[in-house]
Amino acid sequence: MKYQEFLDKANPHGWLLVAESLFEQASELHRTKSAKIIHKDYRTGYKVENFTANRSMFLLGGFSLENAIKSFLVYENPEWVSNGCLSKRLRSHKLLELKDICREIPYPKKYDKTIAAFEEGLESWARYPCGLNSNDIAHESLLDEKLWLRYENLMKTYIKKMESLLTIGWKGPNEYTCQFEFKHFA
């Protein structure tokens, strides 16, 4: 019984729900961003402008991607959530490595630059006030509209594909099975 309760949350749909929730929150921040921080470097006179929501959008977006990718991994590898425990392989945050393990994931290579940008942010500037070291100069100005549109398109594709897989059903470990029906309202 306790394995069933665990699988009610750890099945691919559970990962998809978290991915969708984080995606919706990131998208809402993107839609409503209004405040900017303007930093002027008085040594060079160069100004850097960033929306205050960039860091939050990036973190939510990166974690959304991570959960979407992991929904595919759990779908393909039900033993990774067997016996009431997450596999160590699911505890990685290396988005490209996780994506490359997936067999069913759409666009296995097309969005690698987008995924890499979010992975880099999750590992440094989006999580911390600076890069990991003085050589790590990536920062939130990397979050431009083109990157954001690619991210949104990728997430919508991942969600749609996982929904189609879950409509067919999932056979998990410990004789657990589930099937879902999705209805979208405008």
C-alpha positions as CSV (number, residue, x, y, z in Angstrom):
1,M,0.0,0.0,0.0
2,K,2.8,2.5,0.8
3,Y,4.4,1.8,-2.6
4,Q,1.1,2.6,-4.3
5,E,0.9,6.0,-2.5
6,F,4.5,6.7,-3.5
7,L,3.7,5.8,-7.1
8,D,0.6,8.0,-7.1
9,K,3.0,10.9,-6.9
10,A,6.2,9.5,-8.5
11,N,4.5,8.3,-11.7
12,P,5.2,10.2,-15.0
13,H,2.0,12.2,-14.5
14,G,3.2,13.5,-11.1
15,W,6.4,14.8,-12.8
16,L,4.3,16.3,-15.6
17,L,2.1,18.1,-13.1
18,V,5.0,19.7,-11.4
19,A,6.6,20.7,-14.8
20,E,3.3,22.3,-15.9
21,S,2.8,24.2,-12.7
22,L,6.3,25.6,-12.8
23,F,6.0,26.4,-16.5
24,E,2.7,28.3,-15.9
25,Q,4.3,30.3,-13.1
26,A,7.4,31.1,-15.2
27,S,5.2,32.1,-18.1
28,E,3.0,34.3,-15.9
29,L,6.1,36.1,-14.6
30,H,7.2,36.6,-18.2
31,R,3.9,38.0,-19.2
32,T,3.7,40.5,-16.3
33,K,7.3,41.5,-15.9
34,S,7.4,45.2,-15.3
35,A,10.2,46.3,-13.0
36,K,13.8,46.7,-14.2
37,I,17.1,47.0,-12.4
38,I,19.5,49.2,-14.3
39,H,23.2,48.8,-13.3
40,K,25.7,51.3,-14.6
41,D,29.3,50.3,-14.5
42,Y,31.0,53.6,-13.6
43,R,34.4,52.3,-14.8
44,T,33.2,51.7,-18.4
45,G,29.9,53.7,-18.5
46,Y,28.2,50.6,-19.8
47,K,24.6,50.1,-18.6
48,V,23.0,46.7,-18.0
49,E,19.2,46.5,-17.8
50,N,17.4,43.4,-16.5
51,F,13.9,42.7,-15.5
52,T,13.7,41.9,-11.8
53,A,11.7,38.7,-12.6
54,N,14.5,37.2,-14.8
55,R,16.1,35.2,-12.1
56,S,12.8,33.7,-10.9
57,M,11.6,33.0,-14.5
58,F,14.9,31.2,-15.2
59,L,14.8,29.1,-12.1
60,L,11.1,28.2,-12.5
61,G,11.8,27.5,-16.2
62,G,14.8,25.4,-15.6
63,F,13.1,23.3,-12.9
64,S,10.1,23.0,-15.2
65,L,12.3,21.5,-17.9
66,E,13.9,19.2,-15.4
67,N,10.6,17.8,-14.3
68,A,9.3,17.5,-17.9
69,I,12.5,15.5,-18.9
70,K,12.2,13.3,-15.8
71,S,8.5,12.5,-16.7
72,F,9.9,10.9,-19.8
73,L,12.6,9.1,-17.9
74,V,10.1,7.7,-15.4
75,Y,7.8,6.7,-18.2
76,E,10.6,4.8,-20.0
77,N,12.2,3.5,-16.8
78,P,9.5,2.6,-14.3
79,E,12.1,0.8,-12.1
80,W,13.6,4.2,-11.3
81,V,10.6,4.8,-9.0
82,S,10.3,1.2,-7.7
83,N,10.1,0.0,-4.1
84,G,9.1,3.4,-2.7
85,C,12.4,5.2,-3.7
86,L,13.7,7.5,-6.4
87,S,16.6,6.2,-8.3
88,K,19.9,8.0,-8.0
89,R,19.7,8.6,-11.7
90,L,16.7,10.9,-11.1
91,R,18.6,13.0,-8.6
92,S,20.8,14.6,-11.3
93,H,20.2,18.1,-12.4
94,K,22.2,17.9,-15.6
95,L,19.4,18.6,-18.0
96,L,21.3,17.7,-21.3
97,E,22.6,14.4,-19.8
98,L,19.1,13.5,-18.6
99,K,17.5,14.4,-21.9
100,D,20.0,12.4,-23.8
101,I,19.0,9.2,-21.9
102,C,15.3,9.6,-23.1
103,R,14.1,7.6,-26.0
104,E,10.6,9.1,-26.4
105,I,11.4,12.8,-25.9
106,P,10.6,15.0,-28.8
107,Y,13.3,16.9,-30.7
108,P,16.2,15.0,-29.1
109,K,18.9,17.4,-30.4
110,K,17.0,20.5,-31.8
111,Y,16.7,22.4,-28.5
112,D,20.1,21.5,-27.0
113,K,21.2,25.2,-26.8
114,T,18.0,26.2,-25.1
115,I,18.3,23.4,-22.5
116,A,22.0,24.1,-22.0
117,A,21.2,27.8,-21.3
118,F,18.7,26.8,-18.6
119,E,21.1,24.2,-17.2
120,E,23.8,26.8,-16.9
121,G,21.5,29.2,-15.1
122,L,20.4,26.6,-12.7
123,E,24.0,25.8,-11.8
124,S,25.2,29.4,-11.3
125,W,23.7,32.9,-11.8
126,A,20.0,32.0,-11.5
127,R,20.6,30.2,-8.2
128,Y,23.4,32.3,-6.7
129,P,24.2,36.1,-6.8
130,C,27.2,35.4,-9.0
131,G,28.8,32.7,-11.2
132,L,30.5,29.7,-9.6
133,N,33.9,31.4,-10.0
134,S,35.5,34.5,-11.5
135,N,35.6,32.8,-14.9
136,D,31.9,32.2,-14.9
137,I,30.6,35.4,-16.3
138,A,27.2,34.2,-17.6
139,H,24.4,36.3,-16.3
140,E,20.7,37.0,-16.6
141,S,21.1,39.1,-19.7
142,L,21.3,35.7,-21.5
143,L,17.5,35.5,-21.0
144,D,16.4,37.1,-24.2
145,E,13.1,36.9,-26.0
146,K,14.3,34.3,-28.6
147,L,15.5,32.0,-25.8
148,W,12.2,32.4,-24.0
149,L,10.2,31.6,-27.1
150,R,12.3,28.5,-27.8
151,Y,11.8,27.5,-24.1
152,E,8.0,27.9,-24.3
153,N,7.8,26.0,-27.6
154,L,9.9,23.2,-26.1
155,M,7.8,22.9,-22.9
156,K,4.5,22.9,-24.9
157,T,5.9,20.1,-27.1
158,Y,7.1,18.1,-24.1
159,I,3.7,18.5,-22.3
160,K,1.7,17.5,-25.4
161,K,3.9,14.4,-26.0
162,M,3.8,13.2,-22.4
163,E,0.0,13.7,-22.3
164,S,-0.3,11.5,-25.5
165,L,1.8,8.8,-23.8
166,L,-0.2,8.9,-20.6
167,T,-3.4,8.7,-22.5
168,I,-2.2,5.3,-23.7
169,G,-1.2,4.4,-20.1
170,W,1.8,3.6,-18.0
171,K,2.9,0.3,-16.5
172,G,4.9,1.0,-13.4
173,P,6.7,-1.2,-10.9
174,N,5.1,-3.2,-8.2
175,E,2.1,-4.0,-10.6
176,Y,1.1,-0.3,-10.6
177,T,-0.7,0.9,-13.7
178,C,-2.4,4.2,-14.6
179,Q,-4.0,5.9,-17.5
180,F,-5.0,9.5,-17.9
181,E,-7.5,11.6,-19.9
182,F,-6.6,15.2,-20.6
183,K,-9.1,18.0,-21.4
184,H,-7.9,21.5,-22.1
185,F,-10.1,24.5,-21.7
186,A,-9.4,27.9,-23.3
